[in-house]
Amino acid sequence: MTSVKTEDKIALQVNGTLHELSGDPSRSLLSVLRDDLNLTGAKRTCDDGECGSCTVLFGKKGVMSCLLPVSRAQTKEITTIEGLAPLFLEDPSALNKENIWALDPLQRAFEEYGATQCGFCIPGMIMQAKGLLNINPNPTREDVTKWLARNMCRCTGYVKIIDAVIYAAKIIRNNIPVKSDSHKSNGNGHVIGSSVSRLDTMAKVVGKAKYAADFTLPGMLYAKILRSPHHHANILNIDTSDAEALPGVKAVVTNKDIPGRKDTPTGRPQVSLFAHDKVRFKGEGIAAVAATSEEIAIEAINRIKVDYEQLPSVHDPLEAMKPDSPKLYPPYQNHIIANEVTKGSIKKGFAEADVIVEGTYKTSPWEHAAMEQEAALAYIDEDGRVTVRAALHHFFPGRDWIASMLGLEKDQVRIICQAMGGNFGMRGDFIHVGVSSLLTSKTGKPVKLEYTREESILGSSKSHSYHIKCRSGATKDGRIVAWDSELIADGGCFVPIPEILEAASQVKGMATFVPGPYNIENAHIKLYEVCTNRPRSSPLRGTSMPQLNFAWDSQMDMLANELGMDPLDFRIKNAVVKEVRQLPEKFWMRQ
């Protein structure tokens, strides 16, 4: 945030330099570092001191800068990730492998061990580890694990991070020199069997990798979205006059202000940029504001008056499939048959089966929870194009959609995909890039939209949840002869219209994965996608497999148990790839 309530004098000693500022002493140290000093290595991630991505050194100890008022930070030397390698702070052009000698031992170790992945949490991770090595230069793996327990990472699995910290401690204790040729190619182009650094690793370990929220431009406006407080309601009226009258507000937009296409092709997490006739989940966007500060934008959002007529909501997919359930898109039912797969004769298969087992399995929706929340900076570039900097997985479809939404030609829109702080399937959401680009189009000024963690969880797509019924049959000799499954996928507030969803269903291919990597002579799989009052469902890493795996492996265990067979032998006997059955016994590591 850039606007302040008071104008006290603030003196901060950061990375060896004294900075004298005027501002609100209650602001967080993180806010001052990022917004006033442009030290964006520390990340604004969880909003509540839960993740450690904002960690900096306060003296020699790691502290979460999002929780520390700047007034309490004036008495200590503050070191950010940028200050660990001053060469790159002073001269960003020096950021290359030839200057690896200038890295702090921790930065060097993270680079050498490939412990960065998306890199979003890494500056905080390195600074927290630095605090450990300041007091214990010879930590055990258990020491490192405990010390980093408050720092979250969604990519690496922590193993390489812990390896890197142990190696950094070794570098410090033994003063291990940097080999000048340690990162040079041998010239023959062979990399198989070699450890090869990612091209962007250096930027990540020194805090120079730029994510969407790290960018600012002169005259930039701040955007906020008004979200529905109801799961299901008709919108009777939207009054934006009080918000528009607030000093500092430059634009207020709703569905009626969109000049072109109003729906979003991915439908994540909602089917249109702004709800217009009704809201279908709690958190759905209704309007947006661009203002000269984030505080003013928040105040303006609170001044928008929306009249609702609340409607019954439905959150259970089985309930949503009943004829008398509340309809999200009347007159259509809340479900479609997304796919149906048949092989052989399921009736004949069960007639041949000596044992038959049945099971019902339920899974929950998952939150993608990437470390980086949704953020976008839109502006008009020197060629007059609407340009958006954002972490977007589908950048060409995103460009095409923004152009159609704004009524522009495709070459009048440009997407620049920045460093991405995790994906897991959530980066197909177009809402934040659409809102920021629309507000830029209306104002002619740069507009940045950055979700809080609460907004990200409330207004983002989720994974599908499933209700799976299986009936499986096998012969006495262990041959699976019949498999019948019904899958009910909770698609959230998608559009349950067959002619629209025929090619757009996110789960259509799921039916082809049942029942996994096994030869089945006779099968029938029926897949429903159901509409409920939650954000639209979307892929999540492990797409199409983990939920089904839970179901088919449970069925396989029950069949093996009924037949008195070893579960692994039963799986090998029915595996699709015949060669698997011929692998040596030791391959399976069986005792």
FIDO-446247 format. One record per residue (C-alpha): residue in three letters; x, y, z. Coordinates in steps of 0.02 Angstrom, whole numbers, padded with zeros to 5 digits, always signed. Example, Ala and Ser with C-alpha at 12.3 -4.5 7.8 and 13.67 -1.06 7.14 Angstrom:
# residues 2
ALA+00615-00225+00390
SER+00684-00053+00357
***
This chain:
# residues 591
MET+00000+00000+00000
THR+00064+00173-00039
SER-00053+00295+00047
VAL-00021+00332+00231
LYS-00120+00394+00381
THR+00019+00497+00461
GLU+00184+00569+00403
ASP+00314+00524+00535
LYS+00499+00521+00500
ILE+00566+00345+00477
ALA+00749+00297+00468
LEU+00792+00122+00409
GLN+00964+00042+00392
VAL+00937-00080+00249
ASN+01076-00179+00164
GLY+01206-00060+00234
THR+01119+00099+00173
LEU+01023+00225+00278
HIS+00852+00269+00207
GLU+00757+00417+00278
LEU+00571+00410+00238
SER+00409+00493+00287
GLY+00260+00383+00318
ASP+00142+00292+00432
PRO+00243+00207+00571
SER+00112+00070+00585
ARG+00144+00009+00407
SER+00229-00159+00396
LEU+00414-00169+00359
LEU+00369-00278+00209
SER+00262-00140+00135
VAL+00402-00011+00151
LEU+00534-00129+00080
ARG+00429-00173-00071
ASP+00334-00013-00108
ASP+00456+00122-00053
LEU+00628+00043-00078
ASN+00583-00074-00223
LEU+00662-00222-00134
THR+00539-00351-00197
GLY+00636-00509-00151
ALA+00530-00524+00007
LYS+00357-00580-00049
ARG+00182-00530+00008
THR+00102-00702+00011
CYS-00004-00757+00159
ASP-00051-00589+00238
ASP-00036-00661+00413
GLY+00139-00723+00456
GLU+00102-00902+00407
CYS+00218-00938+00261
GLY+00387-00854+00291
SER+00404-00789+00113
CYS+00431-00612+00179
THR+00576-00660+00294
VAL+00721-00537+00311
LEU+00863-00525+00435
PHE+00832-00413+00585
GLY+01009-00402+00647
LYS+01062-00583+00628
LYS+00892-00661+00657
GLY+00759-00699+00527
VAL+00593-00609+00553
MET+00431-00604+00455
SER+00427-00427+00389
CYS+00239-00431+00357
LEU+00209-00435+00546
LEU+00339-00306+00598
PRO+00282-00123+00607
VAL+00410-00012+00524
SER+00421+00092+00684
ARG+00502-00057+00772
ALA+00625-00087+00631
GLN+00724+00074+00653
THR+00841+00005+00785
LYS+00923-00139+00691
GLU+01020-00174+00534
ILE+00899-00250+00408
THR+00962-00367+00273
THR+00854-00425+00128
ILE+00892-00561+00001
GLU+00961-00426-00114
GLY+01089-00377+00019
LEU+01169-00549+00028
ALA+01252-00520-00141
PRO+01284-00331-00154
LEU+01361-00345-00327
PHE+01192-00388-00403
LEU+01101-00258-00298
GLU+01215-00123-00368
ASP+01232-00192-00545
PRO+01089-00306-00605
SER+01178-00328-00772
ALA+01310-00430-00680
LEU+01182-00567-00649
ASN+01264-00711-00741
LYS+01355-00873-00704
GLU+01526-00791-00727
ASN+01494-00695-00566
ILE+01437-00843-00461
TRP+01584-00806-00346
ALA+01488-00653-00284
LEU+01346-00758-00212
ASP+01323-00789-00027
PRO+01362-00972+00015
LEU+01176-01005+00039
GLN+01131-00928-00128
ARG+01270-01028-00210
ALA+01212-01189-00128
PHE+01030-01162-00181
GLU+01091-01129-00358
GLU+01203-01282-00366
TYR+01076-01400-00289
GLY+00930-01341-00397
ALA+00831-01299-00241
THR+00731-01157-00317
GLN+00590-01228-00427
CYS+00466-01084-00449
GLY+00574-00977-00336
PHE+00435-00878-00253
CYS+00468-00937-00075
ILE+00657-00953-00097
PRO+00713-00779-00039
GLY+00621-00802+00125
MET+00688-00980+00139
ILE+00868-00922+00113
MET+00852-00780+00238
GLN+00778-00895+00370
ALA+00919-01019+00339
LYS+01044-00877+00352
GLY+00979-00843+00527
LEU+01013-01025+00571
LEU+01191-01026+00503
ASN+01228-00864+00595
ILE+01209-00957+00760
ASN+01246-01136+00708
PRO+01371-01161+00565
ASN+01362-01351+00581
PRO+01177-01397+00586
THR+01108-01572+00568
ARG+00967-01611+00446
GLU+00849-01614+00595
ASP+00910-01440+00646
VAL+00878-01373+00471
THR+00708-01456+00460
LYS+00650-01382+00624
TRP+00720-01210+00586
LEU+00633-01200+00417
ALA+00468-01270+00483
ARG+00382-01100+00474
ASN+00434-01071+00293
MET+00315-01146+00167
CYS+00359-01214-00006
ARG+00233-01291-00127
CYS+00355-01351-00260
THR+00517-01429-00200
GLY+00464-01552-00067
TYR+00601-01473+00042
VAL+00730-01611+00013
LYS+00842-01508-00101
ILE+00817-01355+00009
ILE+00882-01449+00161
ASP+01024-01522+00056
ALA+01072-01346+00001
VAL+01075-01277+00179
ILE+01185-01421+00237
TYR+01302-01390+00090
ALA+01307-01202+00125
ALA+01359-01238+00304
LYS+01499-01348+00236
ILE+01555-01208+00119
ILE+01563-01087+00266
ARG+01655-01207+00382
ASN+01782-01267+00254
ASN+01793-01109+00149
ILE+01761-01209-00010
PRO+01816-01103-00160
VAL+01706-01072-00310
LYS+01771-01163-00463
SER+01776-01045-00610
ASP+01728-01185-00730
SER+01595-01264-00620
HIS+01453-01197-00727
LYS+01534-01196-00898
SER+01482-01316-01034
ASN+01610-01447-01085
GLY+01576-01396-01265
ASN+01512-01563-01329
GLY+01330-01526-01293
HIS+01305-01680-01184
VAL+01201-01647-01029
ILE+01129-01820-00990
GLY+01196-01874-00823
SER+01256-01699-00783
SER+01184-01572-00662
VAL+01128-01424-00766
SER+01070-01262-00685
ARG+00907-01182-00739
LEU+00930-01022-00836
ASP+00828-00921-00711
THR+00904-00990-00551
MET+01028-00849-00522
ALA+00891-00719-00528
LYS+00786-00817-00403
VAL+00922-00842-00272
VAL+00969-00657-00269
GLY+00789-00593-00266
LYS+00793-00518-00440
ALA+00664-00634-00520
LYS+00512-00526-00555
TYR+00337-00591-00523
ALA+00182-00495-00576
ALA+00155-00408-00409
ASP+00337-00348-00407
PHE+00308-00225-00549
THR+00259-00042-00532
LEU+00242+00098-00659
PRO+00230+00288-00638
GLY+00051+00344-00613
MET-00006+00167-00578
LEU-00182+00139-00512
TYR-00234+00002-00391
ALA-00381-00113-00426
LYS-00499-00207-00312
ILE-00645-00324-00350
LEU-00814-00321-00263
ARG-00863-00500-00224
SER-01030-00580-00188
PRO-01070-00616-00004
HIS-01199-00746-00059
HIS-01186-00921-00133
HIS-01336-00896-00246
ALA-01437-00738-00277
ASN-01519-00634-00412
ILE-01441-00462-00438
LEU-01581-00335-00437
ASN-01479-00175-00447
ILE-01300-00111-00436
ASP-01271+00070-00380
THR-01092+00131-00403
SER-01124+00318-00381
ASP-01050+00333-00205
ALA-00894+00240-00258
GLU-00874+00349-00413
ALA-00888+00507-00307
LEU-00745+00458-00191
PRO-00589+00565-00222
GLY-00450+00461-00298
VAL-00567+00340-00388
LYS-00531+00341-00575
ALA-00648+00205-00637
VAL-00786+00088-00579
VAL-00836-00053-00697
THR-00972-00185-00701
ASN-01035-00305-00833
LYS-01119-00163-00930
ASP-00951-00076-00955
ILE-00875-00220-01052
PRO-00874-00168-01236
GLY-00855-00342-01310
ARG-00864-00523-01256
LYS-00925-00539-01077
ASP-00899-00724-01041
THR-00732-00806-01001
PRO-00686-00955-01110
THR-00603-01053-00970
GLY-00742-01018-00846
ARG-00615-01012-00705
PRO-00675-00975-00577
GLN-00832-00894-00649
VAL-00916-00900-00818
SER-00912-00712-00851
LEU-00793-00573-00805
PHE-00926-00496-00694
ALA-01089-00572-00636
HIS-01237-00477-00707
ASP-01402-00571-00686
LYS-01358-00676-00534
VAL-01213-00736-00428
ARG-01180-00922-00417
PHE-01045-00936-00284
LYS-00986-00839-00133
GLY-00840-00734-00193
GLU-00896-00710-00374
GLY-00840-00542-00445
ILE-00976-00412-00475
ALA-00882-00249-00501
ALA-00707-00176-00495
VAL-00627-00011-00449
ALA-00466+00076-00500
ALA-00401+00209-00381
THR-00243+00304-00338
SER-00209+00195-00186
GLU-00257+00024-00124
GLU-00343+00098+00029
ILE-00453+00209-00080
ALA-00495+00062-00193
ILE-00550-00041-00042
GLU-00655+00104+00023
ALA-00735+00124-00148
ILE-00779-00061-00158
ASN-00866-00046+00011
ARG-00970+00099-00057
ILE-01045+00001-00202
LYS-01225-00047-00161
VAL-01295-00209-00231
ASP-01475-00264-00206
TYR-01490-00454-00200
GLU-01633-00578-00199
GLN-01561-00729-00111
LEU-01597-00899-00187
PRO-01580-01076-00118
SER-01407-01145-00148
VAL-01346-01322-00176
HIS-01172-01384-00129
ASP-01186-01573-00137
PRO-01174-01643-00315
LEU-01294-01786-00276
GLU-01423-01662-00213
ALA-01391-01551-00364
MET-01438-01694-00482
LYS-01613-01712-00409
PRO-01754-01644-00519
ASP-01817-01526-00382
SER-01646-01454-00336
PRO-01613-01266-00354
LYS-01564-01231-00535
LEU-01410-01125-00569
TYR-01451-01102-00754
PRO-01638-01128-00774
PRO-01718-01209-00868
TYR-01569-01326-00883
GLN-01537-01465-00760
ASN-01380-01452-00652
HIS-01291-01597-00736
ILE-01240-01670-00901
ILE-01173-01838-00956
ALA-00995-01783-00993
ASN-00940-01950-01065
GLU-00989-02134-01077
VAL-00867-02272-01123
THR-00914-02452-01164
LYS-00804-02601-01205
GLY-00868-02777-01238
SER-01025-02832-01146
ILE-01036-02784-00962
LYS-01182-02906-00939
LYS-01080-03050-01011
GLY-00930-03003-00905
PHE-01022-03010-00740
ALA-01103-03175-00791
GLU-00928-03248-00810
ALA-00862-03177-00646
ASP-00833-03292-00498
VAL-00815-03147-00375
ILE-00894-02975-00381
VAL-00852-02828-00268
GLU-00934-02657-00252
GLY-00872-02496-00176
THR-00918-02312-00163
TYR-00781-02182-00147
LYS-00787-01996-00113
THR-00652-01865-00131
SER-00645-01682-00077
PRO-00607-01527-00180
TRP-00428-01464-00167
GLU-00364-01286-00162
HIS-00220-01255-00281
ALA-00139-01137-00155
ALA+00011-01086-00259
MET+00130-00975-00160
GLU+00101-00829-00278
GLN-00075-00760-00275
GLU-00159-00698-00432
ALA-00086-00531-00488
ALA-00081-00431-00650
LEU-00013-00264-00708
ALA-00096-00193-00864
TYR-00039-00039-00960
ILE-00035+00039-01133
ASP+00137+00012-01209
GLU+00232+00127-01326
ASP+00148+00047-01477
GLY-00027+00078-01407
ARG-00057-00104-01360
VAL-00147-00159-01202
THR-00007-00254-01117
VAL-00030-00367-00965
ARG+00109-00437-00856
ALA+00043-00591-00766
ALA+00077-00773-00727
LEU-00038-00847-00858
HIS-00029-01026-00918
HIS-00134-00998-01075
PHE-00059-00835-01135
PHE-00113-00844-01317
PRO-00295-00889-01276
GLY-00284-00754-01141
ARG-00227-00626-01269
ASP-00364-00676-01390
TRP-00497-00666-01255
ILE-00441-00495-01190
ALA-00446-00430-01369
SER-00623-00496-01394
MET-00677-00429-01223
LEU-00610-00255-01262
GLY-00667-00257-01443
LEU-00488-00248-01508
GLU-00388-00342-01639
LYS-00272-00477-01573
ASP-00116-00379-01618
GLN-00175-00238-01505
VAL-00154-00346-01350
ARG+00005-00420-01278
ILE+00029-00542-01133
ILE+00198-00549-01047
CYS+00210-00705-00940
GLN+00317-00664-00788
ALA+00404-00783-00669
MET+00268-00898-00604
GLY+00256-00934-00419
GLY+00180-01107-00439
ASN+00040-01164-00552
PHE-00040-01332-00510
GLY-00179-01293-00634
MET-00236-01123-00566
ARG-00148-01013-00696
GLY-00286-01034-00823
ASP-00393-00905-00732
PHE-00425-00750-00839
ILE-00520-00645-00712
HIS-00374-00542-00643
VAL-00298-00509-00815
GLY-00470-00463-00883
VAL-00512-00342-00742
SER-00343-00254-00748
SER-00345-00238-00938
LEU-00525-00173-00938
LEU-00482-00040-00809
THR-00327+00010-00907
SER-00431+00025-01063
LYS-00555+00137-00970
THR-00426+00249-00885
GLY-00279+00244-01004
LYS-00167+00217-00852
PRO-00069+00068-00784
VAL-00177-00035-00666
LYS-00114-00168-00546
LEU-00230-00297-00470
GLU-00158-00406-00332
TYR-00265-00529-00235
THR-00244-00552-00049
ARG-00229-00733+00007
GLU-00408-00726+00068
GLU-00467-00665-00103
SER-00365-00799-00190
ILE-00446-00938-00089
LEU-00620-00863-00099
GLY-00621-00819-00283
SER-00515-00952-00369
SER-00555-01116-00455
LYS-00539-01281-00361
SER-00508-01460-00410
HIS-00655-01571-00450
SER-00721-01679-00309
TYR-00791-01850-00352
HIS-00921-01975-00300
ILE-00869-02141-00378
LYS-00967-02304-00379
CYS-00876-02459-00440
ARG-00932-02638-00471
SER-00794-02758-00524
GLY-00790-02943-00567
ALA-00649-03070-00588
THR-00629-03257-00621
LYS-00552-03384-00501
ASP-00388-03379-00595
GLY-00370-03192-00561
ARG-00429-03120-00727
ILE-00534-02961-00719
VAL-00683-02985-00835
ALA-00802-02843-00791
TRP-00791-02664-00729
ASP-00939-02546-00709
SER-00913-02370-00640
GLU-01018-02215-00615
LEU-00921-02054-00586
ILE-01004-01895-00525
ALA-00889-01744-00537
ASP-00928-01581-00448
GLY-00889-01451-00580
GLY-00938-01299-00476
CYS-01035-01162-00564
PHE-00997-01215-00742
VAL-01128-01201-00880
PRO-01224-01368-00887
ILE-01278-01346-01068
PRO-01227-01494-01178
GLU-01200-01396-01339
ILE-01082-01278-01247
LEU-00991-01408-01142
GLU-00971-01541-01275
ALA-00791-01487-01303
ALA-00766-01384-01145
SER-00795-01511-01006
GLN-00640-01517-00896
VAL-00671-01698-00847
LYS-00726-01778-01011
GLY-00566-01879-01025
MET-00582-01950-00849
ALA-00694-02090-00910
THR-00554-02158-01020
PHE-00438-02179-00869
VAL-00552-02301-00777
PRO-00501-02428-00718
GLY-00319-02382-00732
PRO-00175-02481-00807
TYR-00266-02647-00815
ASN-00335-02757-00954
ILE-00524-02762-00940
GLU-00622-02867-01063
ASN-00791-02789-01026
ALA-00816-02615-00958
HIS-00946-02478-00942
ILE-00899-02307-00875
LYS-01025-02166-00857
LEU-00967-01991-00808
TYR-01077-01848-00750
GLU-01020-01668-00724
VAL-01130-01578-00599
CYS-01160-01393-00567
THR-01155-01331-00386
ASN-01138-01163-00296
ARG-00950-01159-00283
PRO-00815-01086-00398
ARG-00787-01175-00563
SER-00681-01332-00549
SER-00519-01342-00647
PRO-00369-01457-00666
LEU-00251-01482-00521
ARG-00081-01566-00532
GLY-00108-01753-00544
THR-00256-01713-00658
SER-00371-01859-00698
MET-00280-01987-00593
PRO-00268-01974-00401
GLN-00454-01982-00365
LEU-00478-02127-00485
ASN-00323-02213-00417
PHE-00403-02212-00245
ALA-00556-02300-00316
TRP-00477-02428-00432
ASP-00339-02478-00311
SER-00467-02506-00175
GLN-00566-02616-00296
MET-00408-02712-00343
ASP-00369-02746-00160
MET-00545-02809-00128
LEU-00543-02922-00280
ALA-00373-02994-00231
ASN-00436-03024-00055
GLU-00592-03114-00117
LEU-00484-03224-00229
GLY-00353-03256-00094
MET-00217-03187-00208
ASP-00069-03077-00167
PRO-00123-02898-00213
LEU+00036-02864-00312
ASP+00027-03030-00406
PHE-00154-02990-00448
ARG-00106-02819-00517
ILE+00039-02889-00620
LYS-00073-03024-00692
ASN-00196-02893-00757
ALA-00073-02757-00805
VAL-00090-02683-00980
VAL+00096-02697-01022
LYS+00138-02882-01036
GLU+00325-02852-01010
VAL+00290-02796-00833
ARG+00247-02976-00788
GLN+00418-03033-00848
LEU+00522-02914-00742
PRO+00637-02999-00617
GLU+00575-03023-00441
LYS+00704-02903-00368
PHE+00634-02762-00477
TRP+00480-02754-00366
MET+00589-02745-00209
ARG+00484-02877-00126
GLN+00545-02958+00034
***
